[in-house]
Amino acid sequence: MATDSTLLALLVCPVTRTRLIYDEKAQELISDVAGLAYPIRNGIPIMLVTEARTLSESEK
């Protein structure tokens, strides 16, 4: 399922309120500032901190 690029452009990190980077291959939205990756499941961004994974040092 494709993710709407217009929607992605409007989303911000719920923790820092900064822009997110779309990782199409991993199907994640990355917040460099917060060090979190929010998953995209079935084309729907899951913007819950409890669902986000913490980025490793090499990913930051």
Secondary structure, DSSP 8 states (H G I E B T S, - for coil): ----HHHHHH-B-TTT--B-EEETTTTEEEETTTTEEEEEETTEE---GGG-EE--TTT-
